Each structure stands twice: as C-alpha cells, then as structure tokens.
Amino acid sequence: MNPPLLQFNDKGIYCQQADVYLDPWRPVKNAIITHGHSDHARWGHQNYITHHTNVPIIKYRLGDINVTGKDWNETFTINGVKFSLHPAGHIIGSAQIKVEYKGEIWVFTGDYKTEDDGISVPYEVVKCHSFITECTFGLPAFKWEPQADVMTEINNWWAENRAEGKTSVLFGYSLGKAQQLLKYIDPHIGTIYTHGAIENMTEIVRPLIDLPPTIRVTTETKKEDLLGNIVIAPPSAHGSTWIRRMTPFVTGSASGWMAFRGARRRRAVDRGFVLSDHCDWTGLLESIKATGAERVICTHGYSDIFSKYLRELGYDARTANTQYEGETNDIEES
C-alpha cells in the first residue's frame, strides 16, 4: 500500500515522492512556505520556495536564506509531483499549497480567511480530494462582523479619545494585522505613529500595498506629540516602559480573540475590537464545502471539536498534531 501523498512527521508535512516539506517546523532540505508568520516560516532550511511577495518578508525575518519566489497558479514539478501556490487571503503574500500526483490532489491551507481585506490577494477556492485546514477559530461562537464595520468602530474610538486629549494605543501584531489596521485607519483624524517593530515590517511591505504615512516613535518623540493621535504597537509593548511615557493614553486590541467574553479584561486593555485574519466558523465550513474534498485533516486551533463536527456532516475528518499556533502565535510577534 502506497503512503499518503502528504504525511505528518516530527519535522512537518512531508511529501515523500518529492522529498519536500510544507511549512516544516524543524530544519529540512526543501521547504515550501505558505506565509511569513514565525510558526510557519522558520529558520534553518536549505532551500525555501514561497510566493514572490513573501520573499522580502521572510528574508527580513530569517536573514540570508536561499529562497525562490513563485507566481500565483504557477505549476512547478519536483520528481513528478506538481505543486502550485494559490491565494490564502490571510496576510500579504500568504498562500495555499496545491499538491498533485497521478490524479490525486491535496491542498494545504496554511492560515487563511475568506473576507477580502483589501491587502492580501483574496482567498481562492482550490478543488481537491484532501484538504488540510487550520481551525484557529473553529467554534460556532466565532462569527465575524464585516471588516468595514470594525474599522468604523476603531476610527470612532480614536476620534473620541482625541476629543478627550488622550493618546490611542492600538495593539496588533507586526505582520498582517498592523497593515490591515493602517490601511483603513482614517488619517484625517490625526497623525498615525508606530512602534519600531511595526514600522520596520511596514517598510518592507510598503512597495506592495498603498498605506498612509506613519511616524516611528523614537526616544526623541515627546508625549505632547502623541496626544490625540494614534500609536500602532505590538502586544509585547503593553505594560512596558515604552508605553508608560505616553500617559494619558487609552489602549485597544484588535484580535479575533476579543470575541470571547473576558478576553479584554485578561489582556488588560480598555477596548477590544474583533478583527481577525483567520476564518470564522462559517468561513471554515463554507471553504471546506467549496473544495469538494472528501477527506479533511484539521491542524491547529479547535481541531478536535471541529473535526468531530465535520464527521457528523459526513466528512472523513481527523486531526493532526503540528507546531502551528494560529493567532496565539501571531499576537505575540513583535
């Protein structure tokens, strides 16, 4: 009996026929990378393949690596196995990986979302027999409001804080969420400042997307400069000496986890905004149905609960252990 086209082992998702790994978490010879978040793009591989818009991102994060960039839907063949990258809609440069051999098609989603955020290339349905999906927010409790509505809430919050003479500090991880916020924050309200980690990553992706002007917060920045304006910062800055000099300030957090009651209190922020770059419950189910897949493998997130529900719907569904962490990892990145 031949082994499955894609297998899970202690290094990652492995295609034995091609001797290639997908988003491996331990050093390997050949790695195809879905996107630039650190739980999917790790240092130490000999050869990297990814979408060309993700090349500058992982080079910035991983240093001097041997990386090849591919276009959307460009087929490349390794030992008879056909691979291609397709938009995942998660963050800038994020891809699904299609793997085809002797008529059998698998798709690995990496992380993905179905709402068009105006920054990443929108998610593309890829027909397949087997679908490896994340389920970071694989509970019915997670149901997202339209992005435009959430951004209106954020802009109104900033305007209210400005009227009270307070600095607005909004937390979002440096790759993906920060640019999503910057794209739709209204620069007519005031000046947009950024933490150094946010500014560094934004400089890398500015050639790829249209973003408003921002000012880096430095040791020379005065508290008076920030009053009434907004500062985008990574969650790691919360509670640091860096933020204390901004008093009086009001904090907010943009994350899918803000849908949970008590999340804002646990993170000690004044306001929570439910904004995610992952699928919600409905998005996951609709995506799986659209692929036509019969077999579904659930990785990081609420995989046990979600796979059980899929089995009740008639899918051949199971879980697989990985070292991907979804938004748990993303929000900690600085």
C-alpha positions as CSV (number, residue, x, y, z in Angstrom):
1,M,0.0,0.0,0.0
2,N,1.4,3.4,-1.0
3,P,1.8,6.0,1.7
4,P,-0.4,9.1,1.6
5,L,0.8,11.9,-0.8
6,L,1.2,14.1,2.3
7,Q,2.2,12.8,5.7
8,F,2.8,14.3,9.1
9,N,6.0,13.6,10.9
10,D,8.2,15.1,13.5
11,K,9.5,17.7,11.1
12,G,6.4,18.9,9.3
13,I,4.0,18.0,6.5
14,Y,6.1,15.7,4.2
15,C,5.7,14.8,0.5
16,Q,7.9,11.7,0.2
17,Q,7.6,11.4,-3.5
18,A,9.1,14.9,-4.0
19,D,11.2,14.9,-0.8
20,V,9.6,18.3,0.1
21,Y,8.1,19.6,3.3
22,L,5.3,22.1,3.7
23,D,5.8,24.7,6.4
24,P,8.2,22.4,8.4
25,W,9.0,23.3,12.0
26,R,12.4,21.6,12.0
27,P,15.3,22.2,9.6
28,V,14.9,20.3,6.3
29,K,16.5,20.3,2.9
30,N,13.5,21.6,0.8
31,A,10.6,23.7,2.3
32,I,7.6,25.3,0.6
33,I,6.4,28.1,2.8
34,T,2.8,29.4,3.0
35,H,3.4,32.8,4.6
36,G,5.7,34.8,6.8
37,H,4.5,34.3,10.4
38,S,7.1,32.7,12.5
39,D,5.2,29.4,13.3
40,H,5.1,28.7,9.5
41,A,8.4,30.2,8.2
42,R,11.3,29.0,10.3
43,W,15.0,29.4,10.1
44,G,17.3,26.6,9.1
45,H,16.1,25.0,5.9
46,Q,18.5,24.6,3.0
47,N,16.0,25.7,0.3
48,Y,12.9,27.8,0.5
49,I,10.1,28.2,-2.0
50,T,7.3,30.7,-1.4
51,H,5.2,33.3,-3.2
52,H,7.3,36.1,-4.6
53,T,5.6,38.7,-2.4
54,N,6.5,36.7,0.7
55,V,10.2,36.6,-0.3
56,P,11.2,40.1,1.1
57,I,9.2,39.3,4.3
58,I,10.9,36.0,5.1
59,K,14.3,37.4,4.1
60,Y,13.8,40.2,6.6
61,R,12.8,37.8,9.3
62,L,15.1,34.9,8.6
63,G,18.2,36.6,7.1
64,D,20.3,35.3,4.3
65,I,18.4,32.3,3.0
66,N,18.2,30.5,-0.3
67,V,14.7,31.3,-1.5
68,T,12.8,31.1,-4.8
69,G,9.7,33.1,-5.4
70,K,6.7,31.7,-7.5
71,D,3.7,33.4,-9.0
72,W,0.1,32.5,-8.3
73,N,-1.0,29.3,-10.1
74,E,2.5,28.7,-11.4
75,T,3.0,25.0,-11.6
76,F,6.4,23.6,-10.7
77,T,7.2,19.9,-10.8
78,I,9.5,18.0,-8.4
79,N,10.1,14.4,-9.2
80,G,6.8,14.1,-10.9
81,V,4.8,15.9,-8.3
82,K,3.1,19.1,-9.3
83,F,3.0,22.0,-6.9
84,S,1.3,25.4,-7.2
85,L,0.6,28.3,-4.9
86,H,-2.9,29.9,-4.5
87,P,-4.1,32.9,-2.6
88,A,-5.0,32.3,1.1
89,G,-6.2,35.8,2.0
90,H,-4.6,35.6,5.4
91,I,-1.9,38.3,5.2
92,I,0.3,39.8,2.5
93,G,1.9,37.0,0.4
94,S,0.0,34.2,2.1
95,A,-0.6,31.1,0.0
96,Q,-2.3,27.7,0.0
97,I,-0.2,24.9,-1.5
98,K,-1.7,22.6,-4.0
99,V,0.0,19.2,-4.4
100,E,-0.9,16.9,-7.3
101,Y,0.4,13.4,-8.2
102,K,-1.1,10.8,-10.5
103,G,-4.5,12.5,-10.4
104,E,-4.6,12.8,-6.6
105,I,-4.9,16.4,-5.3
106,W,-4.2,17.7,-1.8
107,V,-4.4,21.3,-0.6
108,F,-2.7,22.7,2.5
109,T,-4.2,26.0,3.5
110,G,-1.6,27.3,5.9
111,D,-3.6,30.1,7.6
112,Y,-6.5,31.6,5.6
113,K,-9.5,33.8,5.7
114,T,-12.3,34.3,3.1
115,E,-13.2,38.0,3.6
116,D,-11.3,40.3,1.2
117,D,-9.3,42.6,3.4
118,G,-8.0,44.8,0.5
119,I,-4.4,44.0,1.4
120,S,-3.8,40.3,0.7
121,V,-4.8,38.7,-2.5
122,P,-8.3,37.3,-1.8
123,Y,-8.8,33.6,-0.9
124,E,-9.2,31.3,-3.9
125,V,-11.1,28.0,-3.7
126,V,-9.0,25.1,-4.9
127,K,-10.8,21.9,-5.7
128,C,-9.1,18.8,-4.2
129,H,-9.6,15.4,-2.8
130,S,-7.9,16.0,0.6
131,F,-7.9,19.3,2.4
132,I,-5.5,20.2,5.3
133,T,-7.1,23.1,7.1
134,E,-6.4,25.3,10.1
135,C,-9.2,25.8,12.6
136,T,-7.9,28.5,14.8
137,F,-11.4,29.8,15.4
138,G,-13.2,26.5,14.8
139,L,-16.1,27.1,17.2
140,P,-19.6,28.4,16.5
141,A,-19.0,31.3,18.9
142,F,-16.7,32.9,16.4
143,K,-18.7,34.8,13.8
144,W,-17.0,37.9,12.4
145,E,-18.7,41.3,11.6
146,P,-17.7,42.9,8.3
147,Q,-14.2,44.4,8.4
148,A,-15.6,47.8,7.4
149,D,-17.9,47.9,10.4
150,V,-15.0,47.1,12.8
151,M,-12.8,49.7,11.3
152,T,-15.6,52.3,11.7
153,E,-15.6,51.4,15.4
154,I,-11.9,51.8,15.6
155,N,-11.9,55.2,13.9
156,N,-14.8,56.4,16.1
157,W,-12.9,55.2,19.2
158,W,-9.8,57.2,18.1
159,A,-11.9,60.3,17.4
160,E,-13.4,60.1,20.9
161,N,-10.1,59.7,22.6
162,R,-8.7,62.6,20.6
163,A,-11.6,64.8,21.7
164,E,-10.6,64.0,25.3
165,G,-6.9,64.8,24.7
166,K,-5.7,61.2,25.1
167,T,-3.3,59.1,23.0
168,S,-4.9,56.0,21.5
169,V,-2.6,52.9,21.6
170,L,-3.9,50.1,19.4
171,F,-2.2,46.6,19.6
172,G,-1.8,44.3,16.6
173,Y,1.0,42.0,15.6
174,S,3.6,43.5,13.3
175,L,3.0,41.4,10.1
176,G,-0.6,41.3,8.8
177,K,-2.7,42.9,11.5
178,A,-0.7,46.1,11.7
179,Q,-1.0,46.7,7.9
180,Q,-4.7,45.8,8.0
181,L,-5.2,48.5,10.6
182,L,-3.1,51.0,8.8
183,K,-4.9,50.5,5.5
184,Y,-8.2,51.6,7.0
185,I,-7.4,53.9,9.9
186,D,-8.6,57.4,8.9
187,P,-5.5,59.7,8.7
188,H,-7.8,62.8,8.6
189,I,-8.5,62.2,12.4
190,G,-4.9,62.8,13.3
191,T,-1.3,61.5,13.0
192,I,-0.5,57.8,12.9
193,Y,2.5,56.8,14.9
194,T,4.1,53.3,15.0
195,H,6.2,51.2,17.3
196,G,9.6,50.4,15.8
197,A,8.7,46.7,15.2
198,I,5.6,47.8,13.3
199,E,7.4,50.4,11.3
200,N,10.2,48.0,10.3
201,M,7.8,45.5,8.9
202,T,5.6,48.1,7.3
203,E,8.7,49.5,5.4
204,I,9.2,46.0,4.0
205,V,5.7,45.7,2.6
206,R,5.1,49.4,1.5
207,P,6.2,48.6,-2.1
208,L,3.4,46.0,-2.2
209,I,0.4,47.9,-0.8
210,D,-0.8,51.5,-0.5
211,L,-0.6,52.6,3.1
212,P,-0.9,56.1,4.8
213,P,2.1,57.9,6.1
214,T,3.3,56.9,9.5
215,I,5.8,58.3,12.0
216,R,8.1,56.0,14.0
217,V,8.1,56.5,17.8
218,T,11.7,57.1,19.0
219,T,13.4,58.3,22.1
220,E,13.1,61.8,20.6
221,T,9.3,61.6,20.4
222,K,7.6,63.8,23.0
223,K,4.5,62.9,24.9
224,E,2.9,66.1,23.6
225,D,3.4,65.0,20.0
226,L,1.3,61.9,20.7
227,L,-1.6,63.5,22.5
228,G,-4.8,63.0,20.5
229,N,-3.0,60.8,17.9
230,I,-2.9,57.0,17.5
231,V,0.0,54.6,18.0
232,I,0.1,51.1,16.5
233,A,2.1,48.8,18.6
234,P,2.7,45.0,19.0
235,P,1.1,43.4,22.1
236,S,4.5,42.9,23.6
237,A,4.7,46.6,24.2
238,H,1.8,46.5,26.6
239,G,2.9,47.3,30.1
240,S,6.4,48.2,29.1
241,T,8.4,51.3,30.0
242,W,8.0,52.3,26.3
243,I,4.2,52.8,26.7
244,R,4.2,54.4,30.1
245,R,5.7,57.6,28.8
246,M,2.6,58.1,26.7
247,T,0.3,58.9,29.6
248,P,-2.6,59.8,29.3
249,F,-3.4,57.0,26.9
250,V,-6.2,54.6,26.2
251,T,-5.5,51.0,24.9
252,G,-7.2,48.9,22.4
253,S,-6.6,45.4,21.0
254,A,-7.6,44.1,17.5
255,S,-7.9,40.3,17.5
256,G,-10.3,37.5,16.9
257,W,-10.0,36.5,20.5
258,M,-11.8,39.7,21.5
259,A,-15.0,37.8,20.6
260,F,-14.5,35.8,23.9
261,R,-16.0,37.4,27.0
262,G,-13.3,38.3,29.4
263,A,-10.6,38.5,26.8
264,R,-10.3,42.3,27.0
265,R,-10.0,42.1,30.8
266,R,-7.4,39.3,30.7
267,R,-5.3,41.4,28.4
268,A,-5.8,44.5,30.5
269,V,-6.9,46.7,27.6
270,D,-9.5,49.4,27.6
271,R,-11.3,48.3,24.4
272,G,-11.4,45.2,22.3
273,F,-12.1,45.1,18.6
274,V,-13.0,41.7,17.0
275,L,-10.8,41.7,13.9
276,S,-9.1,38.6,12.7
277,D,-7.1,37.4,9.6
278,H,-8.4,33.9,10.1
279,C,-11.7,32.3,9.1
280,D,-14.6,32.2,11.5
281,W,-16.7,29.1,12.0
282,T,-18.9,29.8,8.9
283,G,-15.9,30.7,6.7
284,L,-14.2,27.4,7.6
285,L,-17.3,25.3,6.8
286,E,-18.1,27.1,3.6
287,S,-14.4,26.8,2.4
288,I,-14.3,23.1,3.0
289,K,-17.6,22.5,1.2
290,A,-16.4,24.6,-1.8
291,T,-13.3,22.5,-2.3
292,G,-15.3,19.3,-2.8
293,A,-12.9,17.4,-0.6
294,E,-13.9,14.1,1.0
295,R,-11.0,13.9,3.4
296,V,-10.3,16.8,5.8
297,I,-7.3,17.0,8.2
298,C,-7.6,19.6,10.9
299,T,-4.4,21.1,12.3
300,H,-4.0,24.0,14.8
301,G,-6.9,25.5,16.7
302,Y,-10.1,23.8,17.9
303,S,-9.2,20.8,15.9
304,D,-10.9,18.1,18.0
305,I,-14.2,19.8,18.2
306,F,-14.1,21.0,14.6
307,S,-13.2,17.6,13.2
308,K,-15.9,15.9,15.2
309,Y,-18.5,18.2,13.7
310,L,-17.2,17.5,10.2
311,R,-17.6,13.8,10.8
312,E,-21.2,14.4,11.8
313,L,-21.6,16.2,8.5
314,G,-20.3,13.1,6.7
315,Y,-16.7,14.0,6.0
316,D,-13.7,11.7,6.5
317,A,-12.2,14.1,9.0
318,R,-9.4,13.7,11.6
319,T,-6.8,15.8,13.4
320,A,-3.1,16.1,13.1
321,N,-0.5,17.4,15.5
322,T,1.6,20.3,14.3
323,Q,3.6,23.1,15.8
324,Y,1.5,25.8,14.2
325,E,-0.1,28.2,16.6
326,G,-2.5,30.4,14.7
327,E,-3.4,33.8,16.2
328,T,-1.9,32.7,19.5
329,N,1.5,32.9,17.9
330,D,0.7,35.9,15.7
331,I,-0.3,38.2,18.5
332,E,2.9,37.6,20.4
333,E,5.2,38.6,17.5
334,S,6.9,41.9,17.8
